[in-house]
Amino acid sequence: MVEDNLYVNGKEVVIGELVVMKFASRFFLIYTLLLFLPFVLIYPQANYREGLTFLWHLLFWIIPIIIFHEGLHALVWVMLTLRWRDIKFGFHRQYLTFYTHCSVPLSKFVYFAGGIAPFIILSVLPTVYAFYNISFYWLSFAIFNAWTCAADLLMCYYILRLPKKSYILDHPKKLGYFVYRIQQKS
């Protein structure tokens, strides 16, 4: 049981704003091309004006998307740890982003699962739906949401590179985390 162990080390990992911005812009461009080009080639008859409709609807979608996106992080972490009291929501003024913060260390798997959940639910599944139903509206929805997940995906990439038995504690003030390993109490 985790409570019977001692967390040691606590190496701080902070991802700089410039790194996130570079990754987000490259990811957005590549992801958009990877989805848009096959869609256009497979469905030349699709109604591409739906993309403009989505942009207009984004005025109404933006708040529910933010709430759902951050809620997905929390929901997955809580489902896998059963601890709502450790979850906090907020807004980073310096980054102009909303965030979900977990105040206890999570296993690499749990942290990764919570980090990737918004991308799967808000981008991958709408992409499948868009291709299945020939809907440029939902493809636009998927592309937009992939962009909102860029920092999460970058964090997930770094998490995957950690040793298997790592525990991750969300950084309370910055985009990053502390890495711990477990040592048995004597």
C-alpha positions as MATLAB code, in Angstrom:
seq = 'MVEDNLYVNGKEVVIGELVVMKFASRFFLIYTLLLFLPFVLIYPQANYREGLTFLWHLLFWIIPIIIFHEGLHALVWVMLTLRWRDIKFGFHRQYLTFYTHCSVPLSKFVYFAGGIAPFIILSVLPTVYAFYNISFYWLSFAIFNAWTCAADLLMCYYILRLPKKSYILDHPKKLGYFVYRIQQKS';
ca = [
       0.000    0.000    0.000;
       1.312    3.471   -0.936;
       0.599    4.931    2.535;
       3.006    2.347    4.026;
       5.841    3.706    1.899;
       8.038    6.777    1.961;
       8.366    9.087   -1.051;
      11.997   10.049   -1.744;
      13.855   12.407   -4.088;
      11.254   14.856   -5.460;
      13.166   15.998   -8.543;
      11.459   19.089   -9.957;
      10.618   19.073  -13.676;
       9.322   22.357  -15.118;
       8.367   22.771  -18.756;
       9.092   26.255  -20.046;
       6.469   28.399  -21.758;
       8.536   28.633  -24.950;
       8.858   24.839  -25.149;
       5.088   24.468  -24.761;
       4.358   27.166  -27.358;
       6.757   25.627  -29.912;
       5.339   22.161  -29.338;
       1.728   23.380  -29.470;
       2.209   25.228  -32.754;
       4.044   22.320  -34.424;
       1.617   19.756  -33.051;
      -1.394   21.796  -34.157;
      -0.032   22.150  -37.699;
       0.955   18.485  -38.062;
      -2.198   17.127  -36.410;
      -4.408   19.372  -38.535;
      -2.701   18.192  -41.728;
      -2.844   14.539  -40.626;
      -6.603   14.802  -40.127;
      -7.615   17.333  -42.748;
      -5.768   15.947  -45.787;
      -7.119   12.366  -45.510;
     -10.593   13.749  -44.792;
     -10.513   15.901  -47.950;
      -9.160   13.012  -50.049;
     -11.676   10.488  -48.722;
     -14.687   12.845  -48.646;
     -14.339   15.518  -51.340;
     -18.135   15.896  -51.245;
     -18.180   16.899  -47.532;
     -19.717   20.195  -46.483;
     -16.632   22.223  -45.568;
     -18.710   25.217  -44.518;
     -19.432   23.241  -41.347;
     -15.937   24.281  -40.198;
     -17.028   27.914  -40.233;
     -20.192   26.958  -38.367;
     -18.020   25.322  -35.715;
     -15.976   28.506  -35.315;
     -19.192   30.433  -34.677;
     -20.437   27.753  -32.287;
     -17.099   27.865  -30.467;
     -18.402   30.969  -28.686;
     -20.923   28.672  -27.013;
     -18.707   25.595  -26.794;
     -15.660   27.200  -25.130;
     -16.840   27.245  -21.498;
     -18.323   23.700  -21.573;
     -15.138   22.457  -23.296;
     -12.922   23.994  -20.594;
     -15.046   22.571  -17.788;
     -15.255   19.128  -19.402;
     -11.535   19.080  -20.301;
     -10.397   19.901  -16.758;
     -13.103   17.686  -15.300;
     -11.811   14.714  -17.304;
      -8.366   15.049  -15.696;
      -9.978   15.091  -12.260;
     -12.479   12.334  -12.987;
      -9.835    9.878  -14.181;
      -7.528   10.667  -11.255;
     -10.397   10.251   -8.799;
     -11.664    7.040  -10.439;
      -8.187    5.551  -10.090;
      -7.387    6.898   -6.597;
     -10.826    7.629   -5.043;
      -9.739   10.966   -3.527;
     -11.783   14.032   -4.581;
     -10.424   16.074   -1.687;
      -6.972   16.105   -3.310;
      -8.184   17.737   -6.557;
      -8.166   21.510   -7.060;
      -9.181   23.608  -10.073;
      -7.819   27.007  -10.961;
      -6.521   29.507  -13.485;
      -2.855   30.391  -14.120;
      -2.778   34.107  -14.905;
       0.788   34.030  -16.237;
      -0.085   31.233  -18.716;
      -3.714   32.292  -19.307;
      -4.798   28.691  -18.838;
      -7.125   26.732  -16.612;
      -5.720   23.792  -14.727;
      -6.569   20.779  -12.598;
      -4.139   20.064   -9.784;
      -3.772   16.930   -7.697;
      -2.066   17.577   -4.355;
      -0.845   14.010   -3.747;
       1.664   11.930   -5.706;
       0.124    9.679   -8.336;
       1.630    6.633   -9.979;
       3.021    7.144  -13.453;
       0.072    5.209  -14.920;
      -2.599    7.205  -13.046;
      -1.003   10.566  -13.838;
      -0.629    9.635  -17.507;
      -4.212    8.333  -17.732;
      -5.585   11.579  -16.310;
      -3.329   13.627  -18.566;
      -4.288   11.871  -21.805;
      -8.032   11.539  -21.097;
      -9.131   14.930  -22.577;
      -7.234   14.204  -25.799;
      -8.877   10.785  -26.191;
     -12.406   11.949  -25.320;
     -12.400   15.415  -26.914;
     -10.230   14.803  -29.980;
      -9.706   11.152  -30.893;
     -13.341   10.075  -30.445;
     -14.757   13.127  -32.318;
     -12.261   12.400  -35.118;
     -13.577    8.852  -35.456;
     -17.131   10.211  -35.397;
     -16.259   12.844  -38.029;
     -14.807   10.278  -40.426;
     -17.651    7.854  -39.862;
     -20.389   10.478  -40.370;
     -18.571   12.667  -42.920;
     -18.787   15.686  -40.621;
     -16.330   18.518  -41.057;
     -17.987   20.172  -38.049;
     -16.829   17.361  -35.748;
     -13.426   17.220  -37.426;
     -13.037   20.929  -36.633;
     -14.159   20.211  -33.064;
     -11.526   17.451  -32.806;
      -8.728   19.624  -34.202;
      -9.557   22.514  -31.878;
      -9.612   20.218  -28.857;
      -6.323   18.609  -29.842;
      -4.778   22.073  -29.748;
      -6.188   22.641  -26.229;
      -4.534   19.367  -25.180;
      -1.053   20.240  -26.454;
       0.489   20.969  -23.028;
      -1.124   17.817  -21.621;
       0.340   15.748  -24.454;
       3.782   17.230  -23.897;
       3.523   16.375  -20.191;
       2.431   12.838  -21.102;
       5.475   12.495  -23.360;
       7.781   13.450  -20.487;
       5.913   11.135  -18.097;
       6.361    8.174  -20.456;
      10.120    8.694  -20.303;
      10.211    8.273  -16.507;
      11.098    4.981  -14.810;
       8.189    2.566  -14.441;
       7.835    2.847  -10.652;
       7.851    6.670  -10.570;
       5.298    8.705   -8.674;
       4.419   12.152   -9.930;
       3.282   15.113   -7.871;
       1.754   17.998   -9.811;
       3.711   21.224   -9.493;
       1.465   23.599   -7.532;
       2.540   26.783   -9.356;
       4.164   25.878  -12.682;
       3.633   23.624  -15.672;
       5.497   20.626  -14.391;
       5.776   18.082  -11.632;
       8.002   16.491   -9.028;
       9.234   12.924   -9.589;
       9.393   10.561   -6.630;
      10.301    6.975   -6.118;
       8.925    4.789   -3.363;
      11.076    3.476   -0.570;
       9.704    0.961    1.936;
       9.467    2.228    5.523;
      11.684    0.324    7.886;
];
